[in-house]
Each structure stands twice: as C-alpha cells, then as structure tokens.
Amino acid sequence: MTEHVADHGFPLEDARLLVERALDEDLGTGTDVTTMATIPADQVSVAHLVARADGVVAGLPVAALVIEAVSRRLGTGPVVLEVHVEDGARVARGDHLATLAGSTRTTLVAERTVLNVLSRTSGVATHTRRWADVLEGSGAMVLDTRKTTPGMRALEKYAVRCGGGTNKRMGLYDCAMVKDNHKLAAGSLTAAIEAIREQFPEVPVQVEVTTTAEALEAVGAGARFLLCDNMSTDLLTTTVAAVRDTGETVEVEATGGLTLEVAASYAATGVDYLSVGGLTHSSPIVDIALDLDPSDD
C-alpha cells in the first residue's frame, strides 16, 4: 500500500483536467481582453520561466499542457517550450527553468495558469525536500496525507514524490483507515477492523492508535499499519518496541503535530514513517516568474 515511488510518475490526465478548469476560470466564456487588444496576432517572442527563490521544482510538464490548451481554445498560435531542468531538481534564485518561443499572445494568456500551478507544486516539493533531508539516513520516510487542495491531489502528491517524500493512500477507495470516529461508531477498534475485513477483504487496513495497548489490540486484530497519533517520543519508543516484539511485520507511522525541529527525535523512535499533512496543506509557494526576453526582436 505505502511505497516509495522512484519514478515521479507525472499524472498527465489529472493535470489536463486541472488546466482546463483553470483556463475556464481565467477565460470564462470569452477571452483575455488585455492581451488580445494590445498584442498583434502575428507577434512572436521569447520568454523565460525564472526561479525567483531557491527551491525544488515540480510540475514543469504543466506548462506545455497550458500552452497547448490556450492555442487550441483561442487560435493564438504555437509556442515551443524548451525545459532546462527536470522535476525534482534543486534550483537557485535566478535559474532559468524553461524557455518559451512563439506566439506572444499564447504566452501571455498562459502565463498565470502556468505560474499558479508550477509555484504551488514546486512549493510542495521544496517543503517535502526539507523533511527528506532531515530524515536522510534515519530509516524513516516522510509521508503525505489526504489534506490536499481539492482538484490538485494527484499533482500535489506528485510534487511530494519530486521532493523525496512518499505517498500514502490516494483517497478513501484504496485503503481503509480506522480513526477515532470509526472506532466509536463501530463499537470498538477490533469491531471496526473485522467489519472492514468482512466487506472489503482485499483492502489494506491502517489503524490510528494513541496508546501501546491500542497498538497491540490493532495488531492482534490483523492491522499491519499503525498511525501512532500525538504520542510523545517516550511513548512512541515503547509502542514501537512492543509492536516489534509481536513478531508481526507491521509498519508504524508517527503522526500529529510534527515539525522539522522534532523530526529527527521522532525518527529515532524506530518508526518507519512520519506523516505530515503540512506538506500539502501549508507549503508556501516557490516564487517563479515568466519574463519576456527584452533582447528578442
């Protein structure tokens, strides 16, 4: 269920859907009134996507999708995109990420949609890279969550992979996750696990626990992935040891209120993962700009 994805695996179809929706927002049922009024139809130019801050880039394939969609919708003409760095690469302020050559109209209509997505996904990748760097060599990996921007989950989780992180479940459909409300509604932790096993026997089951006793109950009921929620490092160390002593192969995750400052100490408890919702819900963007080349004639 939970695996590190070496190949970043750009989510092409999800990106296409996002691009179309974003252009619907910008163009409505009309056009770009400023660009179409001020830029001659036959004008061509060269422009550069430029990093305005250090970071990790993710989402560059979106630029080509936006350019194609704008040209198709408005008939503004082609733009050739030359990408200079790969997704997942560290970049520095001032680095040129890509060059666009062709219709000025297409370039300027596409500009904000390209930058909105690219800055956001690069921000997620950059934030994730900080966690991955802190955890390097510890044996623990950083996980994302479902706390994603509606409509951008596939791209944001792709960005996590570009930053060296690991995806957990993609949605409610591919993994059962028993949390406090499920335990209460089902009657008990064990009852919830048994109900899932009965109706969806092939689906992996993950269980949120807050004590060592709950962890052992979950393992006894068949869970092989535990979310240890808001545990101190001492309690987590004890819980991990107790789970390992069962002899079962169980993946253990620390979750709840984790920060970069405490990441190393939580990794030292022996957990396999640190789950960080902030990778996708609180990452600041990486400032990226599109600049027309003034030397171009």
SEFI-660947 format. One line per field, with one value per residue (C-alpha): residue number from 1; x, y, z. Coordinates in pm, 1 decimal. Example, Ala and Ser with C-alpha at 12.3 -4.5 7.8 and 13.67 -1.06 7.14 Angstrom:
# SEFI-660947
nr <- (1  2) $
u <- (1230.0  1367.0) $
v <- (-450.0  -106.0) $
w <- (780.0  714.0) $
***
This chain:
# SEFI-660947
nr <- (1  2  3  4  5  6  7  8  9  10  11  12  13  14  15  16  17  18  19  20  21  22  23  24  25  26  27  28  29  30  31  32  33  34  35  36  37  38  39  40  41  42  43  44  45  46  47  48  49  50  51  52  53  54  55  56  57  58  59  60  61  62  63  64  65  66  67  68  69  70  71  72  73  74  75  76  77  78  79  80  81  82  83  84  85  86  87  88  89  90  91  92  93  94  95  96  97  98  99  100  101  102  103  104  105  106  107  108  109  110  111  112  113  114  115  116  117  118  119  120  121  122  123  124  125  126  127  128  129  130  131  132  133  134  135  136  137  138  139  140  141  142  143  144  145  146  147  148  149  150  151  152  153  154  155  156  157  158  159  160  161  162  163  164  165  166  167  168  169  170  171  172  173  174  175  176  177  178  179  180  181  182  183  184  185  186  187  188  189  190  191  192  193  194  195  196  197  198  199  200  201  202  203  204  205  206  207  208  209  210  211  212  213  214  215  216  217  218  219  220  221  222  223  224  225  226  227  228  229  230  231  232  233  234  235  236  237  238  239  240  241  242  243  244  245  246  247  248  249  250  251  252  253  254  255  256  257  258  259  260  261  262  263  264  265  266  267  268  269  270  271  272  273  274  275  276  277  278  279  280  281  282  283  284  285  286  287  288  289  290  291  292  293  294  295  296  297) $
u <- (0.0  255.7  561.0  832.9  789.2  1127.9  971.9  790.3  509.3  359.8  -24.5  -94.8  -471.8  -528.4  -309.0  -506.5  -832.0  -684.7  -553.1  -892.2  -1066.0  -809.1  -847.3  -1225.6  -1177.1  -947.7  -1118.2  -1479.1  -1685.3  -1469.3  -1100.9  -807.0  -926.2  -598.0  -368.2  -593.0  -628.8  -264.3  -66.0  -70.8  -184.7  140.7  377.2  628.1  864.9  1093.0  1012.1  1174.5  1037.7  1270.0  1304.9  1275.3  1375.9  1573.4  1371.4  1286.1  1096.6  791.5  518.7  705.6  507.1  202.7  349.9  323.7  -34.3  -137.4  30.5  -141.7  -480.5  -457.4  -355.2  -637.6  -902.6  -812.7  -632.2  -342.1  -67.0  203.7  475.0  775.2  871.6  1230.0  1267.1  1609.4  1572.8  1394.8  1122.5  1279.1  1587.6  1707.2  1714.5  1854.2  1716.8  1773.9  1784.9  1604.6  1367.5  1232.7  1220.9  907.7  942.1  644.9  317.3  326.8  -48.5  -36.5  249.3  78.4  -261.2  -93.1  132.3  -76.5  -213.5  137.2  274.6  -13.5  31.2  410.2  465.7  226.0  366.3  723.9  636.5  515.0  827.5  1052.8  884.0  897.4  1267.7  1340.0  1177.5  1351.6  1688.2  1633.0  1528.9  1803.5  1989.4  1739.4  1549.5  1226.3  1050.0  809.3  451.7  182.0  -190.4  -529.3  -510.9  -473.6  -617.5  -943.4  -877.5  -499.1  -442.8  -266.3  -36.5  37.9  118.5  337.2  516.4  571.3  743.8  954.8  1066.3  1178.4  865.2  632.6  263.5  22.7  -331.6  -465.9  -823.4  -1097.4  -1116.8  -773.6  -709.8  -919.4  -811.0  -974.6  -973.2  -1139.2  -1482.0  -1485.5  -1398.9  -1679.8  -1934.7  -1840.2  -1829.4  -1459.4  -1131.3  -1148.8  -1510.1  -1418.1  -1131.0  -1347.1  -1622.2  -1374.1  -1225.4  -1570.8  -1682.0  -1350.3  -1112.3  -852.3  -818.2  -520.5  -620.6  -449.1  -541.9  -491.7  -382.9  -299.8  -167.9  51.8  -247.7  -444.4  -149.0  -129.2  -505.2  -489.2  -204.6  -390.9  -696.2  -489.7  -377.8  -34.6  -4.3  -38.2  -75.6  59.0  -120.7  18.9  244.1  546.7  879.3  899.6  556.2  627.4  955.7  774.3  494.9  727.7  923.9  604.1  479.0  812.5  804.5  484.8  691.6  446.4  558.9  392.6  461.8  449.0  389.2  424.2  156.9  9.2  169.9  514.3  762.5  1102.8  1257.5  1146.7  1165.0  1498.6  1393.3  1073.2  1262.6  1493.6  1198.9  1216.1  908.6  901.0  726.9  649.5  315.2  297.9  -25.9  154.7  337.5  23.4  -193.5  64.1  354.0  440.8  480.2  812.9  816.1  850.5  812.4  766.8  978.9  968.7  1320.8  1388.6  1667.1  1430.0  1338.0) $
v <- (0.0  254.9  260.4  494.7  587.7  617.1  724.9  1050.2  945.1  1273.2  1247.9  1359.0  1315.8  1482.4  1771.3  1812.5  1832.3  2090.1  2302.3  2308.6  2406.6  2677.2  2825.1  2817.5  3037.2  3280.4  3298.9  3236.7  3228.0  3497.4  3569.2  3764.8  4113.8  4283.3  4056.4  4032.7  4411.4  4504.7  4227.0  4185.9  3842.1  3775.1  3889.8  3630.3  3647.2  3455.6  3426.7  3253.2  3078.7  3201.7  3097.0  3396.3  3186.5  2873.6  2552.6  2220.0  2235.3  2020.6  2045.6  2170.2  1941.7  2155.1  2442.3  2250.6  2149.4  2508.8  2638.1  2374.2  2439.3  2817.9  2788.4  2542.2  2749.0  3091.5  3008.8  3226.4  3015.3  2775.6  2818.7  2590.3  2502.8  2408.7  2277.4  2323.4  2130.6  1814.4  1792.6  1709.9  1922.3  2180.2  2526.1  2859.1  3209.2  3335.0  2992.5  2963.1  2666.7  2678.4  2893.0  2965.7  3073.6  3159.7  3346.1  3629.8  3608.7  3242.4  3300.4  3585.6  3417.1  3102.2  3287.0  3298.6  2946.2  2808.4  3006.1  2927.8  2553.7  2547.1  2771.8  2562.2  2221.7  2345.5  2476.1  2131.3  1968.0  2219.9  2170.6  1792.9  1808.1  1976.7  1684.8  1425.8  1589.6  1589.8  1222.6  1104.5  810.6  763.4  477.7  678.9  845.4  1137.3  1062.6  1288.6  1277.6  1345.9  1708.0  1830.8  2113.6  1993.9  1911.2  1909.5  1590.1  1393.8  1686.1  1767.1  1405.2  1400.8  1704.4  1518.2  1242.9  1501.2  1632.7  1291.0  1206.4  908.7  887.8  713.8  646.1  840.1  850.3  677.7  396.1  233.8  189.0  159.4  391.1  336.5  654.2  756.4  824.6  486.9  310.2  488.6  427.0  60.4  -8.9  -82.6  -84.4  -460.3  -443.5  -179.1  -388.6  -700.8  -514.7  -393.2  -739.8  -882.7  -634.3  -541.3  -833.3  -723.0  -363.4  -276.8  -163.0  115.3  199.0  515.4  440.7  660.5  405.5  97.7  -114.7  9.0  -64.7  -422.5  -466.8  -345.7  -581.8  -867.5  -788.2  -803.1  -444.9  -417.6  -40.9  176.7  553.9  649.6  975.8  1256.5  1026.9  1159.0  1018.9  809.0  656.3  605.5  427.4  195.6  130.5  55.8  -191.0  -363.7  -393.5  -534.2  -787.7  -939.4  -1082.9  -947.8  -732.3  -401.3  -57.5  218.8  586.4  884.1  1145.2  1454.8  1794.3  1701.1  1974.6  1979.6  2065.3  1733.7  1517.1  1356.7  1267.4  1103.4  914.0  781.5  603.0  336.4  434.2  371.8  696.7  1048.0  1166.3  1540.2  1697.4  2029.0  1905.3  1969.0  2196.6  2451.6  2465.9  2819.2  2860.7  2894.4  3231.6  3170.8  3435.0  3448.3  3720.1  3825.6  3847.9  4219.4  4131.8  3945.4  4123.8) $
w <- (0.0  107.6  -113.4  -219.3  -585.1  -752.1  -1082.6  -1013.9  -1249.6  -1369.7  -1352.2  -1707.3  -1723.1  -1384.3  -1497.3  -1819.2  -1626.0  -1388.9  -1675.5  -1848.3  -1523.6  -1451.6  -1800.6  -1759.0  -1452.6  -1634.2  -1972.6  -1877.9  -2195.3  -2352.2  -2391.1  -2249.0  -2332.7  -2243.5  -2443.3  -2747.7  -2759.2  -2710.2  -2881.5  -3261.2  -3373.8  -3560.0  -3285.2  -3164.4  -2869.8  -2639.2  -2269.7  -1974.6  -1668.1  -1393.7  -1030.4  -800.0  -497.8  -416.4  -413.4  -571.8  -898.0  -969.9  -1230.9  -1537.5  -1773.0  -1688.4  -1890.0  -2217.9  -2137.7  -2072.0  -2388.0  -2599.8  -2441.4  -2485.9  -2850.2  -2917.3  -2740.4  -2878.0  -3201.6  -3090.9  -3243.2  -3125.8  -2866.3  -2843.9  -2486.5  -2401.9  -2046.6  -1887.0  -1560.6  -1454.3  -1195.1  -861.1  -925.4  -676.1  -831.0  -718.6  -743.1  -1097.3  -1262.7  -1594.3  -1574.7  -1930.1  -2242.7  -2444.0  -2807.9  -3027.3  -3017.8  -2766.5  -2726.3  -2632.3  -2390.5  -2207.0  -2184.2  -2049.3  -1805.0  -1486.2  -1512.0  -1563.1  -1270.9  -1035.3  -1074.4  -1101.9  -799.4  -590.8  -682.5  -650.6  -305.0  -201.6  -342.9  -168.5  169.6  129.7  43.3  376.2  559.5  343.0  408.8  786.2  781.1  547.0  696.9  980.4  819.1  835.0  543.5  528.8  422.2  285.1  370.4  211.3  328.6  -26.6  -235.5  -396.2  -759.3  -714.6  -516.8  -790.2  -872.4  -508.5  -432.6  -743.1  -601.7  -274.6  -471.4  -655.2  -315.2  -191.1  6.3  -4.2  -84.8  147.5  27.6  -267.6  -141.8  52.9  -201.4  -194.3  177.0  492.7  773.2  1110.8  1319.3  1645.6  1497.0  1322.5  1649.4  1829.5  1557.5  1514.6  1888.0  1919.0  1733.7  1678.9  1559.2  1302.4  1164.8  1148.1  961.6  701.9  660.7  603.7  339.2  175.6  241.5  -14.9  104.4  329.3  678.6  869.8  1226.6  1430.4  1788.6  2085.5  2339.0  2341.0  2438.4  2136.9  1911.6  2035.6  2002.1  1642.2  1556.2  1721.2  1508.9  1191.4  1126.2  970.8  955.2  1263.9  1288.5  1631.0  1690.0  1908.2  2110.0  2297.6  2183.7  2501.4  2447.6  2079.8  2155.1  2395.6  2146.5  1857.4  2072.6  2184.3  1827.0  1707.6  1991.2  1847.8  1564.4  1306.5  1016.9  1097.8  951.3  1210.7  1147.6  1378.8  1316.8  1473.1  1522.0  1391.4  1300.0  1135.4  1472.3  1625.3  1312.5  1396.8  1751.5  1626.4  1357.9  1630.7  1797.5  1528.6  1326.3  953.4  862.9  978.8  842.4  770.6  650.0  615.4  306.5  107.0  319.3  439.4  195.4  82.2  -291.6  -467.1  -640.6  -1014.1  -1283.7  -1659.5  -1819.4  -2184.4  -2321.8  -2389.5  -2633.3  -2860.4  -3179.7) $
***
